[in-house]
């Protein structure tokens, strides 16, 4: 069981609170929950009520109902909203008539109006899911020049990856699922993308790798989709020789190398809390991931907080799993992007029979490019089945091949019927077969199974 007294000591040492201020609560049994509610009522002041002012309501969440459309959840900061009112969303300028409003009770209770200080739902036959943005301000349609509530800010994604359905007929289903998920996740960005290798899909932007994993998990579990996710990438800033700076979120958007002055990548400040016995393991891991240790602070005599600076691209590839491994699961971490810094980066392309596979392209540090290129080529060689013609797999940087593997062609024994006789006849048959293989290689399409992409995209870094 948990050591309550030790935990109390740590809270007192960390926050400087009194022991009698610490509430003991069990979410499992419900013990102490009543005390929490009483403390909330006693210590947190009620919201200010300004009924006379024009309507201002904040959208803090939303759901989708197949019969009533998108339903925003709102908190009224100023004014009153009633059934029949015409309201407007400031971010999209769209107007709707309020058909129903209600309070969150068990079950939900329909009411005639919501006033300042109240929280409830709003129904207005909102069919276009993209009209609702979390953090948007709702006002009456006739009111103009009204200042939106603070807090609505378009969130900029940090990590990008493309999702492709395993079955091409699920493309529209994937789009509908992303529309519904974005209703209560304002940080989810997505746009249509086409890949020659994987077909139609969506390029998505996320706040981090955990966010990406949650979205992928929800798409697969809640919407019964089977997905292929491309290698995660961060946003890079490219300084061109004409002094302009462009941002890219995909390796395919990287400008011609001859035009590039330098490449800047995002760096993140990372705070890791761990028992001090694992600190040396974390420092070793940070060196492998191009990290710089900035400081160490002891929270208690047995617990230490370490501050590091890492390239964001190093954090999104298996860093958290490795951190848990070297600390036996005891470490926790949080990070935030602080700056962009110049780095020695290379674009790694994968070619199959001379054709570039965009979905396998990635941007990596020059010290890792040979290792990663060899790993991807090796994995693809194992996964691509033998064809009727030879398949050449290559990893290249700036049109220079750094790794190469060959999947040998299936070969029919064309000399099987030649019993004895002149060797020249056998050679003629083999040369004829060789010429046919060359023609087939020029016009043939390599069959790359989906599992090959999954294996290549999940290599150990």
C-alpha positions, -999 to +999 in steps of 0.1 A: +000+000+000+009+037-001+030+053+026+007+082+036+030+097+062+060+098+038+039+114+010+027+140+035+063+148+044+072+152+008+042+176+001+051+197+032+088+199+021+079+207-015+049+231-010+055+244+025+019+235+035+006+225+070-001+189+077-037+196+087-043+213+052-036+180+034-068+161+025-067+124+023-089+112-006-096+078-022-111+080-057-116+042-055-137+041-023-150+077-023-134+084+011-127+121+016-146+133-015-171+152+006-143+171+023-129+182-011-163+196-022-166+215+011-131+230+007-140+241-029-171+258-017-153+275+011-121+286-007-131+292-043-153+323-049-184+320-070-183+335-106-192+372-110-227+377-126-232+405-151-266+399-166-270+434-182-240+432-205-242+416-240-238+379-243-203+364-240-200+327-236-169+304-239-169+271-257-149+247-235-159+214-250-183+198-276-198+165-286-215+152-318-250+137-319-260+121-351-296+135-348-289+170-334-255+177-349-225+193-330-234+204-295-210+229-279-206+231-241-205+267-229-199+288-199-217+321-198-194+350-187-217+379-194-254+384-204-281+358-211-289+334-239-324+321-245-342+296-268-348+312-302-319+336-300-296+340-330-260+335-319-227+339-337-193+322-333-166+349-334-139+327-349-159+314-379-185+342-381-212+315-385-247+322-372-272+297-358-306+298-341-307+283-306-332+254-306-325+242-271-303+250-241-298+231-209-279+224-177-257+194-169-277+174-144-284+136-143-301+135-168-294+168-186-322+193-180-335+216-208-341+252-196-354+284-212-323+304-206-287+304-193-274+334-174-239+347-165-221+323-142-239+292-155-225+263-175-246+243-200-251+230-235-264+247-266-282+230-296-286+248-329-285+222-357-248+228-363-240+203-391-206+216-401-183+203-374-155+227-383-176+257-372-170+248-336-136+257-320-127+250-284-120+284-268-142+303-292-165+331-280-203+329-286-222+363-289-256+375-302-256+379-340-267+416-339-238+427-316-208+440-334-173+451-323-173+429-292-141+418-277-137+380-276-130+363-243-093+358-236-080+323-241-090+316-278-056+311-294-049+289-324-026+262-311+005+254-332+013+217-336+048+205-328+048+170-342+035+159-376+027+125-390+005+112-418-023+086-412-033+063-441-061+037-439-049+001-445-080-003-466-085+024-493-123+024-489-119+036-453-105+070-465-138+089-461-144+071-428-110+084-415-119+119-425-152+118-407-135+104-376-109+132-376-138+157-379-155+143-348-123+141-327-114+177-335-147+188-319-132+185-284-096+187-294-087+222-307-050+212-309-056+185-336-046+197-371-052+177-402-052+181-440-055+157-470-024+141-483-016+117-512+012+092-513+021+071-543+030+042-520+002+044-495-026+062-514-050+088-499-046+098-462-044+128-439-013+147-426-019+155-389-003+178-364-001+171-327+012+188-295+036+159-289+041+122-294+017+112-265-010+133-282-003+115-315-005+081-298-038+089-281-054+101-314-042+070-333-055+048-305-089+065-305-092+063-343-084+025-342-105+016-311-135+040-313-139+041-351-126+006-360-099+018-384-067+001-393-040+028-398-005+032-411+013+061-395+044+077-412+075+087-393+068+116-369+085+148-378+089+182-361+086+216-377+120+228-391+130+263-400+150+266-432+172+297-437+177+302-474+207+319-490+185+349-500+180+354-462+143+343-462+131+317-436+106+290-444+090+265-421+084+229-431+066+200-414+074+173-439+107+161-454+091+163-489+088+201-484+126+206-479+139+231-505+167+222-529+200+218-508+218+243-531+194+270-519+198+263-481+220+283-459+213+263-427+186+243-410+172+251-375+154+225-354+133+231-323+148+225-289+129+216-258+135+222-221+129+188-203+124+184-165+128+148-153+119+137-117+134+105-106+148+086-075+185+098-073+198+063-078+188+064-115+204+099-122+235+084-138+214+063-162+194+094-172+226+114-179+239+085-201+206+085-220+208+122-225+242+120-241+229+094-266+200+118-275+222+149-280+210+164-247+226+190-225+222+189-187+213+224-173+210+217-136+200+193-108+177+201-078+170+178-049+132+178-041+137+154-012+167+135+001+158+106-022+142+124-052+160+146-077+147+169-105+171+172-135+168+199-162+180+191-197+178+206-232+171+182-261+163+186-298+126+179-299+131+153-327+151+132-302+123+132-276+096+120-300+115+088-310+112+062-282+127+086-256+099+081-230+101+043-233+138+044-228+135+067-199+111+043-182+134+014-189+165+029-174+146+041-143+125+010-139+094+031-145+100+055-116+109+086-137+084+112-149+090+140-173+075+172-188+089+193-217+082+225-236+097+240-267+121+270-259+139+279-291+151+269-326+189+262-330+211+255-360+219+218-365+237+196-389+207+178-404+203+156-435+173+145-455+173+107-458+155+093-488+145+057-494+144+044-530+129+012-543+141+004-579+151+041-583+117+054-572+116+076-541+092+065-513+081+098-498+064+082-468+097+067-456+117+100-460+129+116-428+153+143-415+180+131-392+212+144-377+243+138-398+259+116-371+230+091-373+221+092-410+243+062-420+230+040-391+194+048-397+197+044-435+213+010-431+186-001-405+157+009-428+172-008-459+179-039-439+144-041-425+128-035-460+150-063-475+136-087-449+100-076-455+097-071-493+089-105-509+108-117-539+093-105-572+096-117-608+124-092-612+153-079-590+143-052-564+170-027-554+165-009-521+187+022-515+191+049-488+204+082-501+213+117-489+216+145-515+215+119-544+244+100-528+237+064-520+248+054-485+232+020-482+220-006-507+204-040-506+190-063-533+160-086-532+169-114-557+144-121-585+124-153-586+140-174-613+125-202-635+149-229-645+147-223-683+175-249-689+156-278-673+147-294-706+182-292-720+197-326-714+233-325-726+241-308-759+261-277-766+266-252-737+259-223-761+222-233-762+219-230-724+237-197-725+213-184-752+183-194-730+198-177-699+206-145-719+170-144-732+157-148-697+180-120-685+168-096-712+132-104-702+139-096-666+154-062-676+122-053-695+101-065-666+121-044-642+115-013-662+078-017-664+071-038-633+056-023-601+072-035-569+047-050-545+056-036-510+034-051-482+020-028-456+039-046-429+072-035-445+062+002-439+052-006-403+085-023-396+106+005-414+087+033-396+093+017-361+130+011-362+150+015-330+169+048-329 
